[in-house]
Amino acid sequence: MTKAELINYISKDCKISKALAEKVLNSMTHNVGKCLRKGDKITLTNFGTFYVSKRRARTGRNPQTGAVIQIKARKVPRFKPGKQLKDWAS
């Protein structure tokens, strides 16, 4: 599903304009990112949890040259689906 298709679903389901649905979706994604940047965790009951995880520094390999490279430690966004979302998917 594309962003445009999701906007159409939101628009029809909530009986609002596509422009307003797009603003709502953009606001949601922007604010999730903003909260994760601060290190906050976002839990949406029956849907899932967005959180930040730390990835350790490690050694990797360049697939083109085979050269060994050092990959820096970093923080990455994660999502853990809730029970209801898992049930919907199965």
Secondary structure as GFF3:
##gff-version 3
##sequence-region A 1 90
A	DSSP	alpha_helix	3	14	.	.	.	ID=ss1
A	DSSP	alpha_helix	18	38	.	.	.	ID=ss2
A	DSSP	beta_strand	42	44	.	.	.	ID=ss3
A	DSSP	beta_strand	48	55	.	.	.	ID=ss4
A	DSSP	beta_strand	58	61	.	.	.	ID=ss5
A	DSSP	beta_strand	68	71	.	.	.	ID=ss6
A	DSSP	beta_strand	74	81	.	.	.	ID=ss7
A	DSSP	alpha_helix	83	89	.	.	.	ID=ss8
###
